[in-house]
Every structure is written in C-alpha cells, then in structure tokens.
Amino acid sequence: MSYLEKIQSLGRQANPFFCLTGIDIVNAEPGTAVLMMPVRPDMHNGVGWLQGGMLVALADEAMALALYPLLEKHEGIATIAESTSFIKGVRHGTILAEARVIKKGRRVAFMEADVWVDDGKKTLLSRTSASFAITAEK
C-alpha cells in the first residue's frame, strides 16, 4: 500500500509524526494540501514561543501531501532543499499549513507553503519554499 493510500485509509494514523504532533489533514487534493496542528506547551522553545522547526515540519508535511497525488505509482519523493522565512511567532492556538505545487518536473518538484494561525484573521507565521526530488521506488 502506498503512503497516499495509507493516508486516505488511515488518516493521521498513517504517519507517526502526525500522531506525535497532533497533525490533522484538513484537505488534500492533487497539487494542494492543508494540515492543522495544535500548539502545545511541550512544543515551545525556552522563551515560550512555538519552536520554529515545528512550523517548518508542518509546512514540509503539507507540501509532501500536496505532491503525492501527482506522482506515478512507482515514484516517491525526498526533500532536497528548503528555505523558510519566519514572519511572526505564536504561543498558543491552532496553526495551519497551506501547501501548493508550483511546478512538477520529471525529477524535481517546486513547492511553497504558508503557515498561519487560526485566529480569525489568518495571521501569517511563516512561508516555506522547497524542492523535492522525485525518486523511483522499488
């Protein structure tokens, strides 16, 4: 069973990181995906803000989920480059990552994801750009 099939069948349970962090799939379709995650105190850095790596991880997972439906059955992916701009910090609430495929080639896909807090205003927290290698799975 492919990762995409597992996600469609099991939801969060298909990904141990989703279980660890409480990530839920809001929407996933070819070329776009939205994931959400609660901000918990055990995710804070030493000064009480959500640790920035959590924003990057949520964005990375959303980008992968947006790309998977566009792959051929024998293809997989691996992140090869990623750059994140941190715009605003957050201490509590629920954050969402909204990912989109910018361009999918035969060997590399270019992606973007915005992470924002669900505060009624969609306050932008970070923006991530990434490249994913498209690999042949055996």
N, C-alpha and C positions, 0 to 999 in steps of 0.2 A: 504494500500500500504506500503511495507517495505521501509526502508531507502535506500537500494540498488536500488529498483525500482524507488524511487523518484530521486535519483542521476542520474540514466540512463535517466529518462524522463526530468527532470528539470535542470540538471547540477548544477551550483553554487546556483541557487535559492532554492534548496532543503535544504540548510544548512545556517541558518542566520549568523553564524560565517564566512563562506566563503564570504558572501555579505559584511559584516563589514570590512573584511581584504583584499578583492580583490583576494582571492584564486581562482585559476582556476585548473581544472582537466586536466592534460596533458595526462595521461594514467592510466587506472585502469583495471586490469585483475586478475583472481584468483591467489593470492599469491604475487602480486606486484602492486605498485601504484606510480605514480609520480604526485606531486602537485606543482604549482608555485605561487609565491606571490610577488608583487612589494614591495620594501622597500620605505616607505613614511616617511617624517619628523615627522608626528604625531605618529610614532611607535618608535621613538628614545628615549633613556634614557636621563638623564640630561647632559651627556657629549657628546651627538651627535652620539652614536652608536645605531644600532638596538637593542632594549631591548631583552635580551636573552630568555625571555619567549615566544617571537614570534617564535624563532627557535624551541623551544620545542612544541609549539602548532601546528606548521606546520607539524612537524615530527609525532606527535600524530594522527593528522587527516589523514595523508598519511598511517600510519600503520593500522588504523581502516579501511580505504578504501581497503587496500590490503587483509584484513582478511574477510570482509563481504561476498565476493563471495564464500568463503569456508564453510559458515555456513549453517545449515539446516534451513528450512523455519521458524521453531518455536524458533530459537536461536537468542540471542542478545549478545552484548559484553560490558564490562566495563574495563577501565584501572585500574589495581590493583597495579602496580609498574612501575616506570620509572626512568631511570638514563641517564643523558646527560653529555657528555664531550664537552666543548666549546673549539674550536681549534683556531678560528680566528674571529675577528669582521668584521662588514660590516656597511657602512654608506648609500649606495645607490645601485641601480641596481635591479635585479630580482633574487630571491632565489628560489631554487627548493628542494623539499624533495623527496627522492627516498627510498621507504619502501619495505621490504620483510618479508615474514613469514619464520621464522627459523624452527619452529615446532608447529604444531597444535595438541593438545591432545583433549580429550573429554571435559575437564573442564577448561584448560588453554592453551593459545597460546603464544608463544615466538616470539618476533618481533625485527627488527632493522630498523633504518632509518638514512640515511646520508643527511645532508642539505648542499648544496653548492651554490655558487653564479655563475650566468651565465655570466662569464667574458671571455669566450673563452678558459679558462683553467680548468674549473670545480674546482675552489678553494674550498676545504672542510672547512666548517664553524663549523659543529658540528656532533656528532654521538650519537644517542639515542638507548638504549636497553629498551624494555618494556615487561611486562607480561599483558595479557588481560584475564579476567575471561570470560568464555563462559556461558551465562545465558539462562534460559528458559523464553521466553516471552509469555505472555498470550494473 
